Structure formats: C-alpha cells, structure tokens
Amino acid sequence: MKRRTFIAGLGSTAAWPIVARAQQGDRVRRIGMLISFDENDPEWKARISAFTQALADLGWTDGSNVQMDLRFAGGDIGRIRALARELVGLQPDIILVNGTPATIAFQRETRTIPIVIAGVTDPVAQRIVPRLDRPGGNITGFADFGDASLYVKYLELLLEIAPGLKRAEIMFNPDTSPVSAFMPSLETAARSLKLVPIIAPVHSDAEIEAAIDALGREPGAGLVVMPDTFTTVHRAPIILAAARNNVPAVYQGSGFARDGGLLSYGPNPVDLYRRAASYVDRILRGAKPAELPVQLPTKYEMVVNLKTAKALGLTVPQSILLRADEVIE
C-alpha cells in the first residue's frame, strides 16, 4: 500500500510569472494561465509541474521560447473575473484554465484567443461548447466530468465505506458548481440507495460549519462534497467539521483525503494538466481549437485515509482497499 507522499514545490513563487528569454530571431509564444486555487495551495504545484514538463518534452521550453503569465484567484469569483480580463488584455497566444467559473469568465472576455481547459464539469451542459467531438469555437481541452454518473458514484462509495447510513448531505456552492443541473439525478439516485438526500448549498466557512454541525446531530448521516473550486479551496474547514461531528464523508479531490478526509475518488487532475500540454502544443503549431475534441478523463484515482476511518469507528472494507490507488495510514 502506498503511504502518503509529498510533492516538492516548484521553487519560489516570486519567480511567477515566468519570463522567457528568446533566442535572437525567435518569437516568444505567450501562455496565459489562471489557477483557481490559492498560490500557497500545494494542490496546484503538481499540476503545473506536470504541464510544464510535458510542454518542455514537446519543445516548448520555459525561459527559451515561451513566456507564462500565471495568476492565482484563491477561489474568489470576483478575482477570477478580474484576472480573466487582465490576462485577455495581455493578448496571449493561448490560455490554459481550470474550473468552471474561470472558464466561463474567459468565455465572456474573448471568442478569439484559443482556450484549453484542464478540468471542467460537463462543458456541453454548461454551454461552454456545443458538442464534445467538434467544439466549434475557441475553447477545447479536457473535462473532468461528462455527466452525473460520477456524482452518483460518490453516494455508492459513501454507503460502501459507511454501511447503514440513512441520510446523505450533498454539499456544494451554487455560485461555483454546476451540480444544481444534476440535482434531480442525484436525488433520484440517493432514494434508490435508500438514502434521504439533504441539499446543502454553502457560500462561506460559517455556512460549511453550520451545515455539518446540523448533520452531526442527525443519526446515520454522511456527507458527499461535490467537486468545485469553492469546496477545494475551503477543504480544511470541511474536513475539520466532519471530523468534529463524526461524519463520514466522500470527496472528489485526492487532496481532501491526504489532508485528513475519509475517502476521495475522481479524475486525476495531474493527468489532465499533462494531457492539456498536448493541445497547447498543437494549437501553438497551427491547429484550430474548434476542431480538437473535448476529451473526458482516462485516469481516476481513489485515496482512502485509514487514520480517519479509525477515528470515525469505521472498518474500511476490502473491496475499497483493493481498488485504492493510495492508502494513508
């Protein structure tokens, strides 16, 4: 079983944005990058490292023929919109972005600069692209979810790791998550699993704590934290409140489990960024984003935290241990 691993930082953040020095006669290509997380969040570092390494392998070397203008939004919607406007104003050759709010912000700012996404939920349902196979505009890339099926999987995993639950709270921020569109499917799935769904929209740490505190007073209740920029940025108070109230919870990002959450399952975000480099390369060499299909995840990861399970009085079933990519003891 794998034990917890730590990802080394990419060096001093003072080095961002990365300024490239072109060889005489070469044209420096400019890449605008908007990261929805906080600058000090370790979650982004492995992703950017994977992207820059894959890009270098394709011939685009930082400090030689590319300049990267990198911005961090810290999960703040207003800042996301302002930074999208700022980056578009720099007139980059291409933009790399993660998250639904940031992608929509760029969509409002430009219909001409190519945009490659590295993680957006169901871009067709959100009208980011009209279809996956031929997106037809200036946006393409790699989605992290195609439909509601993975959300339903969270409910199944919650019951598998904590059998006997009667209620499942579904937590999300309606301002940053598209999960509202999938809520009818989720509620139907919950009832089919004999779970009473509890819808918990949250917008702040105070609302997170209040929702989980209330859930802790309900017998046989568990938590499913929907993937979005807000819940990822605010994962610390979610994890702490779940532990304090003895609430079993399932999350999307592996960072949740590594930071003390019970179980995480979802697309591997590092892989999405690595794959995104191939589209950036192709577009910089002349390909049209309109003709590059939006691709779905090919690599998923499950992380289970045995220490947290023990604190909750749970015995993790062998069925989960055998499927886990990482087990934290």
C-alpha positions in Angstrom: 0.0 0.0 0.0 1.2 3.4 -0.8 1.8 5.8 2.1 1.3 9.5 2.0 3.7 11.2 -0.4 4.6 14.9 -0.5 5.1 16.8 -3.8 8.1 19.1 -3.8 7.4 22.7 -4.6 8.3 24.3 -7.9 10.6 26.8 -6.4 10.0 30.3 -5.1 6.6 31.7 -6.1 8.4 35.0 -6.6 9.5 33.6 -9.9 6.0 33.8 -11.3 5.1 34.9 -13.9 7.9 33.1 -15.7 9.7 35.5 -18.1 11.1 33.8 -21.1 14.3 34.9 -22.9 14.0 34.1 -26.5 17.0 33.4 -28.7 17.6 36.2 -31.1 15.2 35.9 -34.0 12.8 33.6 -32.3 9.3 34.7 -31.4 8.3 34.0 -27.8 4.9 32.5 -27.5 2.8 33.7 -24.6 0.7 31.4 -22.5 -1.8 32.9 -20.1 -2.6 30.7 -17.1 -5.3 31.1 -14.5 -5.3 28.9 -11.4 -8.4 28.9 -9.4 -6.6 27.9 -6.2 -4.6 30.0 -3.7 -1.0 30.5 -4.6 0.2 28.6 -1.5 -2.1 25.6 -2.0 0.0 22.5 -2.7 -2.7 21.1 -5.0 -1.7 23.3 -7.9 2.0 22.6 -7.8 2.0 19.1 -9.1 -0.4 20.0 -11.8 1.6 22.9 -13.1 4.8 20.9 -12.9 3.2 18.1 -15.0 2.1 20.7 -17.5 5.4 22.5 -17.9 7.3 19.2 -18.1 5.0 17.8 -20.8 5.2 21.1 -22.7 9.1 21.0 -22.5 9.1 17.5 -23.8 7.2 18.8 -26.8 9.7 21.5 -27.5 8.3 24.5 -25.6 10.9 25.4 -23.0 10.3 27.9 -20.3 12.9 30.6 -20.5 13.6 29.9 -24.2 10.6 30.1 -26.5 7.6 30.5 -24.1 6.5 33.1 -21.6 3.9 32.0 -19.0 1.8 34.6 -17.3 0.4 32.8 -14.3 -2.3 34.2 -12.0 -4.0 32.8 -8.8 -7.6 33.5 -7.9 -7.8 31.9 -4.5 -11.4 30.7 -5.3 -12.7 34.2 -5.3 -15.3 34.7 -8.1 -14.7 38.4 -8.4 -11.0 37.9 -8.6 -11.4 35.1 -11.2 -13.3 37.5 -13.4 -10.8 40.4 -12.9 -7.9 38.1 -13.6 -9.5 36.7 -16.7 -10.0 40.2 -18.0 -6.4 41.1 -17.2 -4.9 38.0 -18.9 -7.0 38.6 -22.1 -5.7 42.1 -22.1 -2.2 40.8 -22.4 -3.2 39.2 -25.7 -1.5 35.8 -25.1 -1.3 33.2 -27.9 -3.2 30.8 -25.8 -4.9 30.4 -22.4 -4.8 27.5 -20.0 -7.5 27.4 -17.4 -9.1 25.1 -14.8 -12.5 25.2 -13.2 -16.0 26.1 -14.4 -16.1 29.7 -13.1 -12.8 30.7 -14.7 -13.6 29.1 -18.0 -16.9 30.9 -18.2 -15.1 34.1 -17.2 -12.8 33.7 -20.1 -15.6 32.8 -22.4 -17.2 36.2 -21.7 -13.9 38.0 -22.3 -12.8 36.5 -25.6 -14.1 34.5 -28.5 -10.9 34.6 -30.5 -7.9 33.7 -28.2 -7.6 29.9 -28.0 -8.5 28.5 -24.6 -7.5 25.0 -23.3 -9.4 23.7 -20.3 -7.9 21.3 -17.8 -10.8 20.3 -15.7 -14.5 21.5 -16.3 -17.7 19.6 -15.5 -19.9 18.7 -18.4 -18.9 21.6 -20.7 -21.8 20.8 -23.1 -24.5 21.2 -20.3 -22.9 24.4 -19.3 -22.9 25.8 -22.8 -19.1 26.1 -22.9 -19.0 24.0 -26.1 -22.0 22.9 -28.2 -20.6 19.3 -28.5 -17.6 17.4 -27.4 -16.4 15.9 -30.7 -16.3 19.3 -32.5 -16.4 22.2 -30.0 -16.6 24.6 -32.9 -15.3 27.8 -31.1 -12.1 28.9 -29.4 -12.5 26.5 -26.4 -11.4 22.9 -26.1 -9.5 20.7 -23.7 -10.1 18.1 -21.1 -13.2 17.8 -19.0 -13.1 16.2 -15.5 -16.8 15.1 -15.6 -19.0 14.2 -18.5 -22.4 13.8 -16.7 -24.0 13.0 -13.4 -22.8 9.3 -13.3 -19.7 10.1 -11.2 -21.7 12.1 -8.7 -23.9 9.0 -8.2 -20.7 7.0 -7.7 -20.0 9.2 -4.6 -23.2 8.1 -3.0 -22.4 4.5 -3.6 -18.9 4.8 -2.2 -20.3 6.6 0.9 -22.6 3.6 1.6 -19.8 1.1 0.8 -17.4 2.6 3.4 -20.1 3.5 5.9 -22.9 1.0 5.5 -26.1 1.6 7.4 -26.3 5.3 6.6 -29.8 6.7 6.2 -29.1 10.3 5.1 -26.6 11.9 2.7 -25.9 15.6 2.7 -24.8 16.9 -0.7 -22.6 20.0 -0.2 -21.7 22.5 -2.9 -21.5 26.2 -3.7 -24.2 27.1 -6.3 -22.1 30.1 -7.4 -19.1 27.9 -8.4 -20.5 24.5 -9.1 -22.8 23.3 -11.9 -24.2 20.5 -9.7 -27.6 22.1 -9.5 -28.2 20.9 -13.0 -27.6 17.3 -11.9 -29.5 17.5 -8.6 -32.7 15.7 -9.9 -30.5 12.7 -10.9 -28.6 12.8 -7.6 -31.8 12.9 -5.6 -33.3 10.0 -7.6 -30.1 8.0 -7.1 -30.0 8.7 -3.4 -33.5 7.4 -2.9 -32.8 4.3 -5.0 -30.0 3.6 -2.5 -32.5 4.2 0.4 -30.7 7.4 1.4 -32.6 10.6 2.2 -30.8 13.4 0.3 -30.1 16.6 2.1 -29.2 19.5 -0.1 -26.6 21.9 1.5 -25.7 24.9 -0.6 -22.8 26.8 1.1 -21.0 30.1 0.4 -18.7 30.5 3.4 -16.8 28.7 6.1 -19.6 29.7 8.6 -22.2 28.0 6.4 -20.0 25.0 6.0 -19.6 24.5 9.7 -23.3 25.1 10.4 -24.4 22.6 7.7 -22.1 19.9 9.0 -22.8 20.6 12.7 -26.5 20.1 11.9 -25.7 16.9 10.0 -23.8 15.7 13.0 -27.0 15.8 15.1 -28.7 13.5 12.6 -28.4 9.8 13.3 -27.0 7.8 10.4 -25.9 10.7 8.3 -23.0 11.1 5.8 -21.6 13.8 3.6 -20.8 14.0 -0.1 -18.8 17.1 -1.0 -19.3 18.0 -4.7 -16.3 19.0 -6.7 -15.9 22.7 -7.4 -13.4 25.5 -6.9 -15.0 26.6 -3.7 -15.0 23.3 -1.9 -11.4 22.6 -3.0 -10.2 26.0 -1.7 -12.2 25.6 1.6 -11.4 21.9 2.1 -9.8 22.5 5.5 -12.9 23.7 7.4 -15.0 20.9 5.7 -12.6 18.2 6.8 -12.3 19.6 10.3 -16.1 20.0 10.7 -16.7 16.4 9.5 -14.1 15.1 12.0 -15.5 17.1 14.9 -19.0 15.9 14.2 -18.0 12.3 13.5 -19.5 12.5 10.0 -18.2 10.1 7.3 -17.6 12.0 4.0 -16.6 11.3 0.4 -14.8 13.8 -1.7 -13.6 14.3 -5.2 -10.0 15.6 -5.0 -7.2 13.4 -3.6 -6.0 16.5 -1.6 -9.1 16.0 0.7 -8.0 12.5 1.7 -4.4 13.5 2.1 -5.4 16.4 4.3 -7.5 14.2 6.6 -10.7 13.4 4.7 -12.0 9.9 4.8 -12.2 8.9 1.1 -11.6 10.7 -2.3 -12.3 9.5 -5.8 -12.2 11.2 -9.1 -10.3 12.1 -12.2 -6.5 12.5 -11.7 -6.0 16.3 -12.1 -2.3 16.0 -12.7 -3.0 13.7 -15.7 -5.5 16.3 -17.1 -2.8 19.0 -17.0 -0.2 16.7 -18.5 -2.6 15.9 -21.4 -3.5 19.6 -21.8 0.1 20.3 -22.8 -0.5 18.3 -26.0 -3.4 20.6 -27.0 -1.4 23.7 -26.2 1.4 22.4 -28.4 -0.9 21.5 -31.3 -2.6 24.9 -31.2 0.7 26.8 -31.0 1.7 24.9 -34.1 -1.4 25.8 -36.0 -4.2 23.5 -35.0 -7.7 25.1 -34.5 -9.3 24.5 -31.1 -12.7 24.3 -32.9 -11.5 21.0 -34.5 -9.9 19.4 -31.4 -12.4 17.3 -29.5 -13.0 17.9 -25.8 -11.8 14.8 -24.1 -13.0 13.0 -21.0 -10.8 11.6 -18.2 -8.9 8.4 -18.7 -7.2 8.1 -15.4 -9.1 8.1 -12.0 -7.6 7.8 -8.5 -9.0 6.7 -5.2 -7.4 7.6 -1.9 -8.5 6.3 1.5 -7.4 7.6 4.9 -7.3 4.7 7.4 -6.4 7.0 10.3 -9.6 9.0 9.7 -11.6 5.8 9.3 -10.3 4.6 12.6 -11.2 7.9 14.3 -14.8 7.5 12.9 -15.0 4.0 14.1 -15.2 2.5 10.6 -13.6 -0.6 9.2 -12.7 0.1 5.6 -14.0 -2.9 3.5 -11.5 -4.9 1.5 -13.4 -4.0 -1.7 -12.2 -0.4 -1.3 -8.7 -1.2 -0.1 -8.1 -3.4 -3.2 -9.3 -0.6 -5.5 -7.5 2.3 -3.7 -4.5 3.9 -5.5 -3.2 5.2 -2.2 -3.9 4.2 1.4 -2.9 6.6 4.1 -2.1 5.0 7.5 
